[in-house]
Amino acid sequence: MSNALSKAKDFQKSKSGTYVSIATTAFGAWGIAKRIKKARAEQDTLRLIDSTVAAVGIVTGLAILYRELKRLGDDDVLLG
């Protein structure tokens, strides 16, 4: 395996990969916010509960990614 391919494979374990994961997860929060707003407007309790549970999942995912970002610290895969 070439060096460039090896670095690309370890992208998710890098700071850059973690930032991309945080951005995509945060972008998903936008869709969830729209679903919550629509469920409130339609007074649909079941969809509101579903959207709230999904929002909790997004918050948890962001917290895990933030923890991973702090854990990476200076030993970034792509930099060294």
DRENMARPA-881941 format. One record per atom (N, C-alpha, C): residue number from 1; residue in one letter; atom name; x, y, z. Coordinates in steps of 0.2 Angstrom, whole numbers. Example, Ala and Ser with C-alpha at 12.3 -4.5 7.8 and 13.67 -1.06 7.14 Angstrom:
REM residues 2
NODE    nr   rest   atom      px      py      pz
NODE     1      A      N      66     -28      39
NODE     1      A     CA      62     -22      39
NODE     1      A      C      66     -16      39
NODE     2      S      N      64     -11      35
NODE     2      S     CA      68      -5      36
NODE     2      S      C      64       0      39
//
This chain:
REM residues 80
NODE    nr   rest   atom      px      py      pz
NODE     1      M      N       4      -6       0
NODE     1      M     CA       0       0       0
NODE     1      M      C       4       6       0
NODE     2      S      N       3      11      -4
NODE     2      S     CA       7      17      -5
NODE     2      S      C       6      21       1
NODE     3      N      N      10      26       2
NODE     3      N     CA      10      30       8
NODE     3      N      C       4      35       8
NODE     4      A      N       2      37       2
NODE     4      A     CA      -3      42       1
NODE     4      A      C     -10      38       2
NODE     5      L      N     -10      32       0
NODE     5      L     CA     -16      28       1
NODE     5      L      C     -17      26       9
NODE     6      S      N     -11      25      12
NODE     6      S     CA     -12      24      19
NODE     6      S      C     -14      30      23
NODE     7      K      N     -12      36      21
NODE     7      K     CA     -14      42      24
NODE     7      K      C     -22      43      23
NODE     8      A      N     -24      42      17
NODE     8      A     CA     -31      42      15
NODE     8      A      C     -35      38      19
NODE     9      K      N     -33      32      21
NODE     9      K     CA     -36      27      24
NODE     9      K      C     -37      29      32
NODE    10      D      N     -32      32      34
NODE    10      D     CA     -32      34      41
NODE    10      D      C     -35      41      42
NODE    11      F      N     -39      44      37
NODE    11      F     CA     -42      51      37
NODE    11      F      C     -47      52      43
NODE    12      Q      N     -51      47      44
NODE    12      Q     CA     -56      47      49
NODE    12      Q      C     -53      48      56
NODE    13      K      N     -47      45      57
NODE    13      K     CA     -43      45      63
NODE    13      K      C     -39      52      64
NODE    14      S      N     -40      56      60
NODE    14      S     CA     -36      62      60
NODE    14      S      C     -40      68      62
NODE    15      K      N     -37      74      64
NODE    15      K     CA     -41      80      66
NODE    15      K      C     -45      82      60
NODE    16      S      N     -42      82      54
NODE    16      S     CA     -46      84      48
NODE    16      S      C     -53      80      48
NODE    17      G      N     -52      73      48
NODE    17      G     CA     -57      69      47
NODE    17      G      C     -63      70      53
NODE    18      T      N     -60      71      59
NODE    18      T     CA     -65      73      64
NODE    18      T      C     -69      79      63
NODE    19      Y      N     -65      84      61
NODE    19      Y     CA     -69      91      59
NODE    19      Y      C     -74      89      54
NODE    20      V      N     -72      85      49
NODE    20      V     CA     -77      84      43
NODE    20      V      C     -83      80      46
NODE    21      S      N     -82      75      51
NODE    21      S     CA     -87      72      54
NODE    21      S      C     -92      76      58
NODE    22      I      N     -89      81      62
NODE    22      I     CA     -92      86      66
NODE    22      I      C     -97      90      61
NODE    23      A      N     -94      93      56
NODE    23      A     CA     -98      97      51
NODE    23      A      C    -104      93      48
NODE    24      T      N    -103      87      46
NODE    24      T     CA    -108      83      43
NODE    24      T      C    -114      82      48
NODE    25      T      N    -112      80      55
NODE    25      T     CA    -116      79      60
NODE    25      T      C    -120      85      62
NODE    26      A      N    -117      91      62
NODE    26      A     CA    -120      97      63
NODE    26      A      C    -125      99      58
NODE    27      F      N    -123      97      51
NODE    27      F     CA    -128      99      46
NODE    27      F      C    -134      94      46
NODE    28      G      N    -133      88      49
NODE    28      G     CA    -139      84      50
NODE    28      G      C    -144      87      55
NODE    29      A      N    -141      91      60
NODE    29      A     CA    -145      95      65
NODE    29      A      C    -150     100      62
NODE    30      W      N    -148     102      56
NODE    30      W     CA    -152     107      53
NODE    30      W      C    -159     104      50
NODE    31      G      N    -158      98      48
NODE    31      G     CA    -164      94      45
NODE    31      G      C    -168      92      51
NODE    32      I      N    -165      90      57
NODE    32      I     CA    -169      88      63
NODE    32      I      C    -173      95      65
NODE    33      A      N    -170     100      65
NODE    33      A     CA    -173     106      67
NODE    33      A      C    -179     108      63
NODE    34      K      N    -179     107      57
NODE    34      K     CA    -184     108      52
NODE    34      K      C    -190     103      53
NODE    35      R      N    -188      97      55
NODE    35      R     CA    -193      92      57
NODE    35      R      C    -197      93      63
NODE    36      I      N    -193      96      68
NODE    36      I     CA    -196      98      74
NODE    36      I      C    -201     104      73
NODE    37      K      N    -199     109      69
NODE    37      K     CA    -203     114      68
NODE    37      K      C    -210     112      64
NODE    38      K      N    -209     108      59
NODE    38      K     CA    -215     105      56
NODE    38      K      C    -219     101      60
NODE    39      A      N    -216      97      65
NODE    39      A     CA    -221      93      69
NODE    39      A      C    -224      97      74
NODE    40      R      N    -221     103      76
NODE    40      R     CA    -225     108      81
NODE    40      R      C    -230     111      77
NODE    41      A      N    -229     113      71
NODE    41      A     CA    -234     117      67
NODE    41      A      C    -240     112      66
NODE    42      E      N    -239     106      65
NODE    42      E     CA    -244     101      63
NODE    42      E      C    -247      98      70
NODE    43      Q      N    -244      99      75
NODE    43      Q     CA    -246      97      82
NODE    43      Q      C    -246      89      82
NODE    44      D      N    -241      86      79
NODE    44      D     CA    -240      79      78
NODE    44      D      C    -235      77      84
NODE    45      T      N    -238      74      89
NODE    45      T     CA    -234      72      95
NODE    45      T      C    -229      67      93
NODE    46      L      N    -231      62      89
NODE    46      L     CA    -227      56      88
NODE    46      L      C    -221      58      84
NODE    47      R      N    -222      63      79
NODE    47      R     CA    -216      65      75
NODE    47      R      C    -212      70      79
NODE    48      L      N    -214      73      84
NODE    48      L     CA    -211      78      88
NODE    48      L      C    -206      73      93
NODE    49      I      N    -209      68      95
NODE    49      I     CA    -205      63     100
NODE    49      I      C    -199      60      95
NODE    50      D      N    -201      58      89
NODE    50      D     CA    -196      55      85
NODE    50      D      C    -190      60      83
NODE    51      S      N    -192      66      82
NODE    51      S     CA    -187      71      80
NODE    51      S      C    -183      73      87
NODE    52      T      N    -186      73      92
NODE    52      T     CA    -182      75      98
NODE    52      T      C    -177      69     100
NODE    53      V      N    -179      63      99
NODE    53      V     CA    -174      57     100
NODE    53      V      C    -169      58      95
NODE    54      A      N    -170      60      89
NODE    54      A     CA    -165      60      84
NODE    54      A      C    -160      66      86
NODE    55      A      N    -163      71      89
NODE    55      A     CA    -159      77      91
NODE    55      A      C    -154      75      96
NODE    56      V      N    -157      71     101
NODE    56      V     CA    -153      69     107
NODE    56      V      C    -147      65     104
NODE    57      G      N    -148      61      99
NODE    57      G     CA    -143      56      96
NODE    57      G      C    -138      61      92
NODE    58      I      N    -140      66      89
NODE    58      I     CA    -135      71      86
NODE    58      I      C    -131      74      91
NODE    59      V      N    -134      76      97
NODE    59      V     CA    -130      79     102
NODE    59      V      C    -125      75     105
NODE    60      T      N    -127      68     106
NODE    60      T     CA    -122      63     109
NODE    60      T      C    -117      62     104
NODE    61      G      N    -118      62      97
NODE    61      G     CA    -113      61      92
NODE    61      G      C    -108      66      92
NODE    62      L      N    -111      72      93
NODE    62      L     CA    -106      78      93
NODE    62      L      C    -102      78      99
NODE    63      A      N    -104      76     105
NODE    63      A     CA    -100      76     111
NODE    63      A      C     -95      70     110
NODE    64      I      N     -97      65     107
NODE    64      I     CA     -92      59     106
NODE    64      I      C     -86      62     101
NODE    65      L      N     -88      65      96
NODE    65      L     CA     -83      68      91
NODE    65      L      C     -79      73      94
NODE    66      Y      N     -82      77      98
NODE    66      Y     CA     -78      82     102
NODE    66      Y      C     -73      79     107
NODE    67      R      N     -75      74     110
NODE    67      R     CA     -70      70     115
NODE    67      R      C     -65      67     111
NODE    68      E      N     -66      64     105
NODE    68      E     CA     -61      61     101
NODE    68      E      C     -56      67      98
NODE    69      L      N     -59      72      97
NODE    69      L     CA     -54      78      94
NODE    69      L      C     -50      80     100
NODE    70      K      N     -52      80     106
NODE    70      K     CA     -48      82     111
NODE    70      K      C     -43      77     113
NODE    71      R      N     -45      70     112
NODE    71      R     CA     -40      65     113
NODE    71      R      C     -35      64     108
NODE    72      L      N     -36      66     102
NODE    72      L     CA     -31      66      96
NODE    72      L      C     -25      71      98
NODE    73      G      N     -27      77     101
NODE    73      G     CA     -21      81     103
NODE    73      G      C     -16      82      97
NODE    74      D      N     -10      81      99
NODE    74      D     CA      -4      83      94
NODE    74      D      C      -2      77      90
NODE    75      D      N      -5      71      92
NODE    75      D     CA      -3      65      88
NODE    75      D      C      -7      64      82
NODE    76      D      N      -8      69      78
NODE    76      D     CA     -12      68      72
NODE    76      D      C      -9      64      67
NODE    77      V      N     -13      59      64
NODE    77      V     CA     -11      54      59
NODE    77      V      C      -8      58      53
NODE    78      L      N     -12      63      50
NODE    78      L     CA     -10      66      44
NODE    78      L      C      -4      70      44
NODE    79      L      N      -3      73      50
NODE    79      L     CA       3      78      51
NODE    79      L      C      10      74      52
NODE    80      G      N      10      68      54
NODE    80      G     CA      16      65      56
NODE    80      G      C      17      59      53
//
